[in-house]
Structure formats: structure tokens, C-alpha cells
Amino acid sequence: MKRILSAVLLFAASAANAGTIELVKNGSFEKDVIAANSWKVQSTLDGWAVGTNQVEIRNNVVGAAQNGSQYLELDVYNNSSISQTFDTVNGGEYKLSFYYAARENTLATTNGIDVFWNGLLVKHLEQDNRSSVTNWIKYDLSLFAAGSQSKLEFVAAGNSDSYGGSLDNVSLTTNVPEPGTLMSVALGLGMLGFTLRRRQK
């Protein structure tokens, strides 16, 4: 019995200290491979739900990627969006990081991007870029889950004129065990209790 108890407690401890877990899929937009020094408009994007106005993937053209060789613009012909939904633990803390850059030789009014977490605006981005250089800026946010699922969304928020801000290297991490892992721990503890009751009888 001591062996069973030790095994369950060891599993629970390892789950609680599983380390950082990356939740975002295709955060650097490299999965939909396009030719070098080109761009492509797409209505789908690996790992992401895409808004009705599509998105534009760029491979080191009209700027350079922050990570890898590809990055994203959300204002193709009109403002659009991308989103991902994750299994989360209610009340759990999640760390969001991403890089934003204003399009080269444009004003802030056309470069806006809004960041939403479960439908709530958590960050508005806009900047002038009067140069011919892609100036990537990293943003870090702490977010908290309010249920068993959480949605992250990036929405173009500048003038809807085909000139928009750029996005790259999106990451959402947590030290909270995934819901499936917590269920496994609960199941293990339940089996332990059942075994104890049988032995007492």
C-alpha cells in the first residue's frame, strides 16, 4: 500500500512541477511555407482560426521576420484577425509574449492591432514607422483563465486599407498542468481511495 501511495504522490508532484508548457501552435507562422522573398494571402493558417478577410504571410519581404523567415500581417485588403482556443484551468496564470512591428514607412493610424483574451481587450498596439526598417517590439502579458477554455485573438485595428501592423513569434505558456494531467492525478487518487476501502473491508 505504501508503494501505491508513493507512486500516486510522486505522479501528482511531477504533474504539479511539469515545467513550462507551450500552448500556441505555429506561433512564428512557419508551418505554411511560402517561397523566400514573397508573400501570400490565405484564408487558412496552420493552428489558427482566420477571420473572414484572410491574412497575409510574408517571407522576409516588405520587412524581415523576427523569428524564422515568415511573419504575418492582419490587414490584407481589409482588417482581419487570427485566434486560437486552448484548454485551460480556471484561475490559472498564463504568460503571453509576442512581437509587434509597424509596417515600414507608415503612420500609427494604419498599424493598429488589438489583443483579446476571452473577448476582453488586453492590449492595443499602434506606432508610426517612418523608416524602411522593421522595428520589432516584444510584449509580455500575464493572463488568467476564467474557465475550462480560453481564447486568444489578434485583430487588425488600424485603418482598413491593406497597410497594417505585423505580428511574429507568439507564445502562450503556463506552469499549470493541463486539464488532462489533472484528471489523471484525480483518477489515481480515486483508485487509491477505492483500494484502501477494499482493504479495510
Protein Blocks (a to p, Z undefined) as FASTA:
>chain_A
ZZmmmmmmmmmmmmmmnopadfbghklopmmccdehiacddfbdehiacdfkopaddehi
aiacfbhjbdcdfblkbccdddddddddehiacdddddddddehiafklmgccddeehia
fbdcddddfbfbdcddddddddddfbjbdcdddddfbdcehpacddehiacddfbdcfkl
mmmmmmmmmmmmmmmmmmmZZ
